[in-house]
């Protein structure tokens, strides 16, 4: 790793779990997304700093959901993206994250439901991992999963995980 010292992702996990205390569905959601971004990021060979940013973004990616419910009475992705970065910045500010790391995490939180203009492996992987979890949690029909695969998945590891989840009979040739 570079000379920068990063806080442990497990510390952030517990801070975020406390933020969502009493809401096991949300805690389990971000835990699954975190697990998948870790697997995909390692599979894709991300450098240590990008991997760290990605994992932290996965832990806090839905942090705007409480404010979205409070203000808009909705959990829609556009509201999470609007309100999440400010909430993430507040949460991260007390954890001694370097400014550039906080900025990128907040950017990813503010774009995790935006599927065009993806400008980095961290953003791509966060989107793929969130899709893997949401497709299952939302009990999406198979055609929706196939559509997501074709439109969203770009990493070899993310595609492999999709194929493993949905079975080899659904393998889609690029």
HUJO-V828326 format. One record per pair of residues at least 4 apart in sequence whose C-alpha atoms are under 6 Angstrom apart, sorted by the first residue. I is the first residue (numbers start at 1). J is the second residue. D is the distance in Angstrom with one decimal. If there is no record, write none. Layout:
BEGIN
[[I	J	D] [I	J	D]]
END
This chain:
BEGIN
[[17	21	5.7] [17	27	6.0] [24	28	5.8] [30	34	5.9] [30	59	5.3] [33	58	5.9] [33	129	5.5] [33	130	5.6] [34	55	5.7] [34	58	4.9] [34	59	5.7] [36	129	5.4] [37	41	5.7] [37	129	5.7] [39	43	6.0] [40	157	5.4] [40	158	5.9] [41	46	5.6] [43	157	5.8] [46	51	5.7] [54	122	5.3] [57	61	5.4] [57	105	5.0] [61	109	4.8] [63	84	5.3] [64	80	4.5] [64	83	4.9] [64	84	3.6] [65	75	5.6] [65	80	5.3] [67	71	5.9] [68	72	5.3] [68	74	5.7] [68	75	5.8] [68	79	5.5] [69	73	4.1] [69	74	4.8] [69	75	5.8] [77	113	5.7] [80	84	5.2] [81	110	4.0] [81	111	5.9] [84	88	6.0] [85	106	4.6] [85	109	5.8] [85	110	5.5] [88	92	6.0] [89	93	5.8] [108	112	5.7] [112	127	5.7] [121	125	6.0] [128	153	6.0] [130	134	5.9] [131	135	5.7] [134	138	5.6] [135	140	5.1] [148	152	5.4] [149	153	5.1] [163	167	5.5] [163	168	5.9] [163	171	5.7]]
END
